[in-house]
Amino acid sequence: MTTNILELDQVCNITQEVYFEIVDHFGIAKKCIEHDPDIQDGTRNTEYGEELYNLIEYAVKNAIDYQGD
C-alpha cells in the first residue's frame, strides 16, 4: 500500500499557490480568470485557466507520486 506524503487538500493548496504566482508573474489574469455571473463578485477560470491549473496539479501529483484522485 502506497502512502501519500501530502493529503489531497495540501496538493490543491500548492497547486492554487503556484497557479496564482504564474498568473501574476506573467500578467495573464485576463486570459485565465473571468467574472462568474452565478456568484456576486465571484470569479472562475477560463478554459485556458482551467488547463493551466490542471497541468500544474498534474505536475505536483507526479512530483510526489500521489496515488488517488
C-alpha positions in Angstrom: 0.0 0.0 0.0 1.4 3.4 -1.0 1.1 6.3 1.4 0.9 9.8 0.1 3.3 12.3 1.5 0.6 15.0 1.2 -3.2 15.0 1.5 -5.3 16.0 -1.5 -6.2 19.3 0.1 -2.5 20.1 0.5 -1.9 19.2 -3.1 -4.8 21.6 -4.1 -3.3 24.4 -1.9 0.1 24.0 -3.5 -1.5 24.0 -7.0 -3.5 27.1 -6.2 -0.5 29.0 -4.9 1.7 28.1 -7.9 -1.2 28.9 -10.3 -1.7 32.4 -9.0 2.1 33.0 -8.9 2.3 32.1 -12.5 -0.8 34.1 -13.5 0.6 37.2 -11.6 4.2 36.8 -12.8 3.2 36.6 -16.5 0.4 39.1 -16.3 -2.2 36.6 -17.7 -5.1 37.2 -15.3 -7.4 38.3 -18.1 -6.6 35.2 -20.1 -7.1 32.9 -17.1 -9.8 34.4 -14.9 -13.2 35.8 -15.7 -16.2 37.1 -13.8 -18.6 34.4 -12.6 -22.2 35.6 -13.3 -23.5 33.0 -10.9 -21.7 34.4 -7.9 -21.8 38.0 -6.9 -18.3 39.4 -7.1 -17.1 35.9 -7.9 -14.6 34.7 -10.5 -13.9 31.5 -12.3 -11.2 30.1 -14.5 -11.5 30.5 -18.3 -10.9 27.4 -20.3 -7.2 28.5 -20.6 -7.0 29.0 -16.8 -8.5 25.5 -16.2 -6.0 23.9 -18.5 -3.1 25.7 -16.7 -4.4 24.8 -13.3 -4.9 21.1 -14.3 -1.3 21.0 -15.7 0.1 22.4 -12.5 -1.9 19.9 -10.4 -0.8 17.0 -12.6 2.8 18.1 -12.2 2.6 18.4 -8.4 0.9 15.0 -8.1 3.6 13.4 -10.4 6.4 15.1 -8.4 5.2 13.5 -5.2 3.9 10.3 -6.8 0.4 11.0 -5.5 -1.9 8.0 -5.5 -5.6 8.9 -5.7 -8.0 11.4 -7.3 
